[in-house]
Amino acid sequence: MPRSTRKRGLNDAFSSAAEPPAPKVTCIQAAFQRVARSGDFSQRRCTAWFHEYTCGAGTSLGPDGMEKFCQDLGVEPENIVMLVLAWQMNASQMGYFSEPEWIFGLSRLGCDSITKLRGRLGFLRDILSDPENFKSIYRYAFDFARNKNQKNLDLDTAKGMMALLLAKIWPLHEQFQQFLDFQKHYKVINRDQWCNILEFSRSIKPDLSNYDEDGAWPVLLDEFVAWLKTQGC
């Protein structure tokens, strides 16, 4: 009989459609949108800029172009700001930007040159400080990083994304990574597990004093807590 990943068949509050919610518009974002509408943004310049990175591949900016783009921008491809930028574009595949995604995201930022986008990097990082925007980016990351032929996120990719998003803000992140390395049952992370990991990191104290073993957490997280207790945590 297949092993359940959810206790007692409770309703999953996180099993919404795969499409990520639209980014929350803060007053800062609204200001940048006003810049984009002010006539300072040129779609023609933005399109020409995109094609500097397509390496003759037409309407797709791929891994080689992405590497050059990151070099010009002055950030590593693994920098979290690149995930925020992809979220702004609503890009569908990690390592690739289509021309429509590029135009959509950069027009929202009012950027039609590398110089302008460098000037928005601080803004993109600041987006992460808003809890609702962070939650939207975190959920977006599941589909962005997922192999489109699979429903779930393979474990290594999930661990990499969690390190990018949670390592600096969740005190138990390192222990959770150790648990994932230790356990042998889970080969993938499903959407319910992914969303609940963030909620767990936000709501459960590092000493587990407010953890309820009769709560509605996925079995994965119950097993993590049980493992932590065997480690003397």
Contacts in CASP RR format, 6 or more apart in sequence:
PFRMAT RR
TARGET T0000
AUTHOR 0000-0000-0000
METHOD contacts of the structure
MODEL  1
MPRSTRKRGLNDAFSSAAEPPAPKVTCIQAAFQRVARSGDFSQRRCTAWF
HEYTCGAGTSLGPDGMEKFCQDLGVEPENIVMLVLAWQMNASQMGYFSEP
EWIFGLSRLGCDSITKLRGRLGFLRDILSDPENFKSIYRYAFDFARNKNQ
KNLDLDTAKGMMALLLAKIWPLHEQFQQFLDFQKHYKVINRDQWCNILEF
SRSIKPDLSNYDEDGAWPVLLDEFVAWLKTQGC
3 185 0 8 1.000
3 219 0 8 1.000
4 219 0 8 1.000
5 190 0 8 1.000
5 192 0 8 1.000
5 193 0 8 1.000
5 218 0 8 1.000
5 219 0 8 1.000
5 220 0 8 1.000
6 12 0 8 1.000
6 192 0 8 1.000
6 218 0 8 1.000
6 219 0 8 1.000
7 215 0 8 1.000
7 216 0 8 1.000
7 217 0 8 1.000
7 218 0 8 1.000
7 219 0 8 1.000
7 222 0 8 1.000
8 216 0 8 1.000
10 216 0 8 1.000
12 192 0 8 1.000
14 139 0 8 1.000
14 191 0 8 1.000
14 192 0 8 1.000
14 195 0 8 1.000
14 196 0 8 1.000
14 199 0 8 1.000
15 191 0 8 1.000
15 192 0 8 1.000
18 143 0 8 1.000
18 191 0 8 1.000
20 87 0 8 1.000
20 90 0 8 1.000
20 136 0 8 1.000
20 139 0 8 1.000
20 140 0 8 1.000
20 143 0 8 1.000
21 136 0 8 1.000
21 139 0 8 1.000
23 29 0 8 1.000
23 87 0 8 1.000
23 88 0 8 1.000
23 127 0 8 1.000
23 133 0 8 1.000
23 136 0 8 1.000
24 130 0 8 1.000
24 132 0 8 1.000
24 133 0 8 1.000
24 136 0 8 1.000
25 33 0 8 1.000
26 127 0 8 1.000
26 130 0 8 1.000
26 133 0 8 1.000
28 123 0 8 1.000
28 126 0 8 1.000
29 108 0 8 1.000
29 127 0 8 1.000
32 108 0 8 1.000
32 109 0 8 1.000
32 110 0 8 1.000
32 120 0 8 1.000
32 123 0 8 1.000
33 108 0 8 1.000
35 41 0 8 1.000
35 110 0 8 1.000
36 107 0 8 1.000
36 108 0 8 1.000
36 109 0 8 1.000
36 110 0 8 1.000
40 110 0 8 1.000
41 107 0 8 1.000
41 110 0 8 1.000
41 111 0 8 1.000
41 112 0 8 1.000
42 112 0 8 1.000
43 103 0 8 1.000
43 107 0 8 1.000
43 112 0 8 1.000
45 112 0 8 1.000
45 113 0 8 1.000
46 102 0 8 1.000
46 103 0 8 1.000
46 106 0 8 1.000
46 107 0 8 1.000
46 111 0 8 1.000
46 112 0 8 1.000
47 99 0 8 1.000
47 103 0 8 1.000
49 112 0 8 1.000
49 113 0 8 1.000
49 114 0 8 1.000
50 61 0 8 1.000
50 97 0 8 1.000
50 99 0 8 1.000
50 102 0 8 1.000
50 103 0 8 1.000
51 58 0 8 1.000
53 61 0 8 1.000
53 62 0 8 1.000
53 65 0 8 1.000
53 66 0 8 1.000
53 68 0 8 1.000
53 69 0 8 1.000
54 60 0 8 1.000
54 61 0 8 1.000
54 62 0 8 1.000
54 65 0 8 1.000
55 62 0 8 1.000
55 64 0 8 1.000
55 65 0 8 1.000
58 99 0 8 1.000
59 98 0 8 1.000
59 99 0 8 1.000
60 96 0 8 1.000
60 97 0 8 1.000
60 98 0 8 1.000
60 99 0 8 1.000
61 69 0 8 1.000
61 96 0 8 1.000
61 97 0 8 1.000
61 98 0 8 1.000
61 99 0 8 1.000
61 102 0 8 1.000
62 95 0 8 1.000
62 96 0 8 1.000
62 97 0 8 1.000
63 95 0 8 1.000
63 96 0 8 1.000
66 77 0 8 1.000
66 95 0 8 1.000
66 96 0 8 1.000
66 97 0 8 1.000
67 77 0 8 1.000
70 76 0 8 1.000
70 77 0 8 1.000
70 79 0 8 1.000
70 82 0 8 1.000
72 114 0 8 1.000
73 114 0 8 1.000
73 117 0 8 1.000
73 118 0 8 1.000
73 121 0 8 1.000
74 118 0 8 1.000
75 81 0 8 1.000
75 82 0 8 1.000
75 121 0 8 1.000
76 82 0 8 1.000
77 95 0 8 1.000
78 164 0 8 1.000
80 125 0 8 1.000
80 128 0 8 1.000
80 164 0 8 1.000
80 165 0 8 1.000
81 121 0 8 1.000
81 122 0 8 1.000
81 124 0 8 1.000
81 125 0 8 1.000
83 137 0 8 1.000
83 141 0 8 1.000
83 144 0 8 1.000
83 164 0 8 1.000
83 165 0 8 1.000
84 124 0 8 1.000
84 125 0 8 1.000
84 127 0 8 1.000
84 128 0 8 1.000
84 137 0 8 1.000
85 124 0 8 1.000
86 94 0 8 1.000
86 97 0 8 1.000
86 140 0 8 1.000
86 144 0 8 1.000
87 136 0 8 1.000
87 137 0 8 1.000
87 140 0 8 1.000
87 144 0 8 1.000
88 105 0 8 1.000
88 108 0 8 1.000
88 109 0 8 1.000
88 124 0 8 1.000
89 97 0 8 1.000
89 101 0 8 1.000
89 102 0 8 1.000
89 104 0 8 1.000
89 105 0 8 1.000
89 106 0 8 1.000
90 101 0 8 1.000
90 104 0 8 1.000
90 105 0 8 1.000
91 97 0 8 1.000
91 98 0 8 1.000
91 101 0 8 1.000
91 144 0 8 1.000
92 98 0 8 1.000
92 101 0 8 1.000
92 143 0 8 1.000
92 144 0 8 1.000
92 148 0 8 1.000
93 144 0 8 1.000
93 148 0 8 1.000
94 144 0 8 1.000
94 145 0 8 1.000
106 112 0 8 1.000
106 117 0 8 1.000
109 116 0 8 1.000
109 117 0 8 1.000
109 120 0 8 1.000
109 123 0 8 1.000
110 116 0 8 1.000
110 120 0 8 1.000
111 117 0 8 1.000
111 120 0 8 1.000
127 133 0 8 1.000
127 134 0 8 1.000
127 137 0 8 1.000
128 134 0 8 1.000
128 137 0 8 1.000
135 198 0 8 1.000
137 165 0 8 1.000
138 165 0 8 1.000
138 195 0 8 1.000
138 198 0 8 1.000
139 194 0 8 1.000
139 195 0 8 1.000
139 198 0 8 1.000
141 161 0 8 1.000
141 164 0 8 1.000
141 165 0 8 1.000
142 153 0 8 1.000
142 161 0 8 1.000
142 191 0 8 1.000
142 194 0 8 1.000
142 195 0 8 1.000
145 153 0 8 1.000
145 157 0 8 1.000
145 158 0 8 1.000
145 161 0 8 1.000
146 152 0 8 1.000
146 153 0 8 1.000
146 157 0 8 1.000
147 154 0 8 1.000
150 188 0 8 1.000
151 190 0 8 1.000
151 191 0 8 1.000
152 188 0 8 1.000
152 189 0 8 1.000
152 190 0 8 1.000
152 191 0 8 1.000
153 161 0 8 1.000
153 188 0 8 1.000
153 189 0 8 1.000
153 190 0 8 1.000
153 194 0 8 1.000
154 187 0 8 1.000
154 188 0 8 1.000
155 180 0 8 1.000
155 186 0 8 1.000
155 187 0 8 1.000
155 188 0 8 1.000
155 189 0 8 1.000
158 188 0 8 1.000
158 189 0 8 1.000
158 194 0 8 1.000
159 177 0 8 1.000
159 180 0 8 1.000
162 173 0 8 1.000
162 176 0 8 1.000
162 177 0 8 1.000
162 197 0 8 1.000
163 173 0 8 1.000
163 177 0 8 1.000
166 173 0 8 1.000
166 197 0 8 1.000
166 198 0 8 1.000
166 201 0 8 1.000
167 173 0 8 1.000
167 174 0 8 1.000
169 201 0 8 1.000
170 176 0 8 1.000
170 201 0 8 1.000
171 206 0 8 1.000
172 201 0 8 1.000
172 206 0 8 1.000
172 228 0 8 1.000
173 201 0 8 1.000
175 228 0 8 1.000
175 231 0 8 1.000
175 233 0 8 1.000
176 197 0 8 1.000
176 224 0 8 1.000
179 223 0 8 1.000
179 224 0 8 1.000
179 227 0 8 1.000
179 228 0 8 1.000
180 186 0 8 1.000
182 227 0 8 1.000
183 223 0 8 1.000
183 227 0 8 1.000
186 220 0 8 1.000
189 197 0 8 1.000
189 220 0 8 1.000
192 218 0 8 1.000
193 218 0 8 1.000
193 220 0 8 1.000
193 221 0 8 1.000
196 217 0 8 1.000
196 218 0 8 1.000
196 221 0 8 1.000
197 221 0 8 1.000
200 217 0 8 1.000
200 221 0 8 1.000
203 210 0 8 1.000
204 210 0 8 1.000
204 211 0 8 1.000
205 211 0 8 1.000
208 225 0 8 1.000
208 228 0 8 1.000
208 229 0 8 1.000
208 233 0 8 1.000
211 225 0 8 1.000
213 222 0 8 1.000
213 225 0 8 1.000
END
